[in-house]
Amino acid sequence: MQYRPGTVPGLTLMCVALVAVGGGIGLGWPHLLTQVITIAPDGQKDLASTSITTVQLYATAIGAALAGIVANLAGFSDPGGLAGAQQAALWVFAVFAIAPLLATLVARRVRL
């Protein structure tokens, strides 16, 4: 199904994708945080717990910068307009879909 702005199927598809992303983050983040605090040495558990927010903010900044770079390289400003935005959106989605795929491959090989 191709996304078409302003249509009910397009909006439904976008909502389902956003719920899936939010659900995945909601399911994974608490376990990741617990694992970080559990693995930290006894004297550094406070430092590990306070560093979680710093890492999250850093990752958000890097993600936003990467999205901007990909969007600009994909044509957001040249050709610009609706065609540029559509092309940039496709490329940003494609580039950001690679990271979870790579993480899945790594997670299958690494056992804690």
ABEGO torsion letter per residue (X at the ends): XBBBBGBAAAAAAAAAAAAAAAAAAAAAAAAAAAAAAAABBAAAAAAAAAAAAAAAAAAAAAAAAAAAAAAAAAGAAOAEEAAAAAAAAAAAAAAAAAAAAAAAAAAAABBX
